[in-house]
């Protein structure tokens, strides 16, 4: 039951596209995320696939053990590369895998200005929520999108630091 209450609280405190005043975030959610569902039942993977298409990603980093997801992406985007740095999109299945130590997110090694990190299960337990809060406070992070099932992190230098809860 606590997860149900967390989700209801999220619904009351989140916004749709009409409550977003950032052109970058507004365009991403209206031109991509609010489109037809590509994967039924798994919102995180659906957001990942839509993000690859919207941002015209060329390189994606996935957990090594997730061959099924790699095959799914390759089926939809056959030219995607899964190795090489920096990555356009990094997909993490657990918030504890996010590099929180200072200097770990050196630009030009892991990410670039337009990279997106998509983290699944940011509300799975109290520890994951604490990690999500730490990620949001990092100096390198400028925009975060909390979709409840997952969270997106951006490093856009030209963007003011903002955090959004978005219903999809």
N, C-alpha and C positions, 0 to 999 in steps of 0.2 A: 503493500500500500504506500509506503513512503515515496516510491518512484512515481506513483500516480499523482500524489500531492505536488511533487517537484514539477511534474509535467504541467499540471493545472496552473501552478504559480508561473511557470515559463509562459504559458499561453496568455495569462493576464498581463505580463510585463513585456511581452515581445511586440514587435511591429510587423506590418506587411510593407509593401513598397511605398505606401502613402505616408508612412512615418519616417522615411529615410531622406535625409537632406544632403547626403554625399552623392554626387553624380556617379562616381566610380561604383559604389555599392548599389545604387539604384539601377544602373545599367546592367550590372552583373545579375541581379536577382530578376529583373523584368525580362531581359533578353535571353536569359539562360535558365535559371532555376525554376521559373514559373512556366516553363515549356512542358511538353508532354513527358511523362515519366518513362525513362529508358529501362530501369530495372525495378520490377515490382517487389515491394517488401523490404528493400534495403536502401534507405534514404542516403546513407553515407556513400555508397557506391554510385548511386544515381547522381549525387552532387559531384563526385569525382569525374564521372564520364561527361557530364555537362560542363564542368570546369575545363576539362581538356579541350573540348570543342570551342567553348567561348574564348578562352585565352590563347587558342591556337598553339597549344603546348607541343613541344618537340621532344623533350626529355621528361620522363616521369620516374620517380623513385618509389618502389614498393617494398614491403617486407619480403625478404627472400623466400620465405616459405609459402607465399601466396601465389602459387602457379595458376590457380583458377581465375583470380582477378587479372593476372597478367594476360592470360588467354582472352578474357573478355575484352580487355582494352585493345589488344591487338586485332580482334575481330572488328571492332568499331573504328579503330584508328591504326591501320596497318603500318604507317610510317613512324610510329612512336618508337623512341629509343629508351631503353631502361638502364643505360649506364652512361656515365659521363657527368661531369660537373661543370657549371652549376645546373641544378634542376629547375625546370619550370614549375613542376608540381611535385611535392613530396607528400606521400600518403602514409600515415602512421595509424596503426590500429589501437595503440595504447598511448595515453598522454605521457606516461613515464619514459617513453622513448625520445621525447623532445629534448634536444640539447640545451639544458638550462644553465650550464656553467658559463661564466663570463668568457667571451671570446670564441665560443664554440660555433657561433653563427657568422663567422667572418664572411663578408660579401666576397663573391667570386670564388668561393670554395664550395659552399653548399647551395646558396641561393643567390638571386640577383634582385634588383629593385622590383620586378614584376612577378616574382615567384609567389606561389600559394602553397602553404602547408595545410593539409586537411587532416584533422585528428579525429578519429572515431572514438566514441564512448567517453566524452568529456564529462558526462554526468552519471557515470555508472556507479560511483561511490564517492564518499567524502574525500578520499585521497585524490581521485581524478579531478574533482572540482577544485581542490586546493592547487593542484598543478596547473589547471586551466587559469586560475587567478594569477599565478606566478608568470605564466606565459604572457598574459595580457599586460603585465607591468614591465616586461623587458624593454629596455631602451630601443632595441632594433625593431620591435614590433610596433607598427603604426595603426593597423586596422585589424579587428577581429570580428568575426561573424559567428554567433552562437545559434546553431540550428537545433539545439537540444540533443539530437542524435549524434552530432559531430560539430566540430568547430573549424573555421577557416582562419588562417593567420596570414597577414600580408606585411610587407616590409617597404612600402612605397614612401620614399623620402619626401616627395612633394605633397603628401597627404598629412593632414592634422591627425593626431592620435585620437581615435574614436573606437568605441566598442558597441556593437549592435546585437540585439536579440531579434532574430528574423523567423517568422512563421513561414513554413513552406508546406 
